[in-house]
Amino acid sequence: MTVILITMIAVLVVAGVVAGLVLVGMEGRGGDRAPKLTQQMTRAAKHLNGEAKPPKKFVRMVESSLTR
């Protein structure tokens, strides 16, 4: 029973984060009240869509893990 509850809470958190990304990052809602948050959410939404270039640190980390 506890596992089901924890899983459901995790699912709701993920759904909330995705809804936040869509509302703030892609549609730009609330940009006048929180411009820095809107900019970060837009960047995260572009990364999730595959539109943005991956960060250099991430690329180096993946390349180093593949060469081992």
Contacts in CASP RR format, 6 or more apart in sequence:
PFRMAT RR
TARGET T0000
AUTHOR 0000-0000-0000
METHOD contacts of the structure
MODEL  1
MTVILITMIAVLVVAGVVAGLVLVGMEGRGGDRAPKLTQQMTRAAKHLNG
EAKPPKKFVRMVESSLTR
20 41 0 8 1.000
21 41 0 8 1.000
21 44 0 8 1.000
21 45 0 8 1.000
21 48 0 8 1.000
22 45 0 8 1.000
23 29 0 8 1.000
24 30 0 8 1.000
24 31 0 8 1.000
24 34 0 8 1.000
24 37 0 8 1.000
24 38 0 8 1.000
24 41 0 8 1.000
24 42 0 8 1.000
25 38 0 8 1.000
25 41 0 8 1.000
25 42 0 8 1.000
25 44 0 8 1.000
25 45 0 8 1.000
26 42 0 8 1.000
26 45 0 8 1.000
28 38 0 8 1.000
28 42 0 8 1.000
30 38 0 8 1.000
31 37 0 8 1.000
31 38 0 8 1.000
43 52 0 8 1.000
46 52 0 8 1.000
47 54 0 8 1.000
END
